[in-house]
Every structure is written in C-alpha cells, then in structure tokens.
Amino acid sequence: MSDKTPIRMLHDRILCETDTDAGERRSSGGIVIPATAAMGAKRLAWSRVVAVGPHARSIEAGDKVLYDPEDKAEVEVQGDTYVVMRERDVHAVAADRLGDETAGLYL
C-alpha cells in the first residue's frame, strides 16, 4: 500500500489486509476444505496489519493479528479490500518483535 493513497488511522483503529484465500482452507493432512463446508464452530482469522492509529499500544504495522471475521468492517481502497477494527477487537498478535516477551504460548 506504500505506493498508493496514504492512510492515517485515528485513535486505536487498525487497518488490515484481508485474506484473499479465506474461502478455502487446507487441513494438516493436505486436504482442501472448501468455503461451502462451513463448520458449526466460530472460526477466527489471521490478517496482516497495514496501518495503526496513534493510540494503539500493542500492535504495529506488519504484525499479524487474530480477529473474528464476523465482527469486521470492510473498506475498499483503490480496488483493494481492507478490514478496519479497534485494537480491543484483536484476540492475539503474532510478530517477531514479541520473541523476547514471555507469553506462555507460541502460536
């Protein structure tokens, strides 16, 4: 997005790229699971952060975040679709910079 329109997020909002392959998934055994085979349980999704508001404390651009795709707001910017959410709507953050902290779990 660096060669496109600059976007400044406000407050604790974050802007994430949507997963273009969100429809299909692959099992650990290599079986492709189509989007039409939706499971009964709620499924969270990972997305890469593109822009962060000045009041977001734990998230930086380039991090991967885990969020609920049912509670998302999508926006289209110059043909690309992004997700806008508040920092509090993020369930987890995955980033190399977090390696020094002791979180107890590794995702």
C-alpha positions in Angstrom: 0.0 0.0 0.0 3.0 2.3 0.2 2.7 3.3 -3.5 -1.0 4.1 -3.1 -3.0 6.7 -1.3 -1.6 7.4 2.2 -4.0 6.5 5.0 -3.7 7.6 8.6 -5.7 5.6 11.1 -7.2 7.5 14.1 -7.4 6.7 17.8 -7.0 2.9 18.4 -8.1 1.8 15.0 -6.1 -0.6 12.8 -6.3 -1.4 9.1 -5.6 -5.0 8.0 -5.3 -6.7 4.6 -8.0 -9.2 4.0 -7.0 -12.8 3.2 -7.7 -13.5 -0.4 -7.8 -17.3 0.2 -10.2 -17.0 3.1 -12.7 -19.2 1.3 -10.6 -22.4 1.2 -8.6 -23.9 3.9 -6.1 -26.8 3.9 -6.1 -29.4 6.7 -2.9 -30.6 8.3 -3.1 -33.7 6.1 -3.2 -31.6 3.0 -6.9 -31.9 2.2 -8.5 -28.8 0.7 -11.7 -27.8 2.7 -13.9 -25.5 0.5 -15.7 -22.5 1.9 -19.1 -24.2 1.5 -18.1 -26.8 4.1 -18.5 -24.3 7.0 -18.1 -25.7 10.4 -20.6 -25.1 13.2 -18.0 -23.6 15.5 -17.0 -19.9 15.2 -13.6 -19.6 13.3 -11.2 -16.8 13.9 -8.9 -15.4 11.1 -5.4 -14.0 10.8 -4.6 -10.8 8.9 -1.6 -8.6 8.4 -1.7 -5.0 9.8 -1.1 -2.3 7.3 -1.8 0.9 9.3 -2.2 1.7 13.0 -3.7 4.6 14.9 -1.7 6.6 17.4 -3.4 5.2 20.4 -3.0 1.5 19.6 -0.5 0.3 22.2 0.3 -3.4 21.4 0.1 -3.5 17.6 2.4 -2.2 14.9 2.2 -2.2 11.1 3.5 -5.5 9.8 2.1 -7.6 12.7 -0.3 -10.5 12.1 -3.5 -10.2 14.2 -6.2 -12.8 15.1 -9.7 -11.5 14.9 -13.3 -12.6 14.5 -14.3 -12.1 10.8 -18.0 -11.9 11.7 -17.4 -8.7 13.6 -15.4 -6.8 10.9 -16.0 -3.7 8.9 -14.6 -3.9 5.4 -13.5 -0.9 3.2 -12.3 -0.8 -0.4 -9.4 1.5 -1.2 -8.4 1.7 -4.9 -9.6 -1.8 -5.6 -8.1 -3.5 -2.6 -10.3 -4.6 0.3 -9.2 -4.0 3.9 -10.6 -4.6 7.4 -11.0 -1.8 9.9 -11.2 -2.7 13.6 -10.4 -1.4 17.1 -7.4 -2.7 19.0 -9.7 -4.2 21.6 -11.3 -6.4 18.9 -8.0 -8.2 18.3 -7.6 -11.5 20.1 -3.9 -12.1 19.6 -0.8 -10.6 17.9 2.0 -12.5 16.2 5.2 -10.7 15.5 9.0 -11.4 15.6 9.5 -8.5 18.0 7.4 -10.3 20.6 10.0 -13.1 20.9 11.7 -11.5 24.0 8.5 -11.4 26.0 7.2 -14.4 27.9 3.7 -15.0 26.7 3.5 -18.7 27.8 2.2 -19.8 24.4 3.6 -19.8 20.9 1.3 -19.5 18.0 
